[in-house]
Amino acid sequence: MSNETLSRAHYHGNIHCMTIARSKVTAQGQISVPLEVRRKLGIGPGAVLEWDEADNQMVVRRAGRYSSEDIHQALFGDRVSPHTSLAELKAGVRRNVAARHARR
C-alpha cells in the first residue's frame, strides 16, 4: 500500500467515536457549547438542550421548540375540552378518513 492509501484508510479498532469538541465546566456548573457543536445541532441563543443517559454515556440533543403543553395552551388556552371515549375517537377518525378519501 502506498502512503496515500494508508492515510485514507479507516481505523476500526477500539475507538467508538471521535471527540468533536470539548467544553470546560465553570464553578457555577455552566458550559459553553463549541461552535462546531452549535452548527451540527442548529442551535443559537435561547436554544434548549436535552441531556439523556444512554449506555453509561451522556447524550446531548437539541430539544423541540415547543412542548405538547405549549401547543395545547396555544390552541385551546384555558378551555377544558370535554372527555372523549376511545369509541368516539375511533369514530371521528373513521369519519375524517372517509371524508378525505371520498371520491368527488
Secondary structure, DSSP 8 states (H G I E B T S, - for coil): --HHHHHH----SS------------TTS-----HHHHHHHT--TT--EEEEEETTEEEEEE--SS-HHHHHHHHHTT-------HHHHHHHHHHHHHHHH---
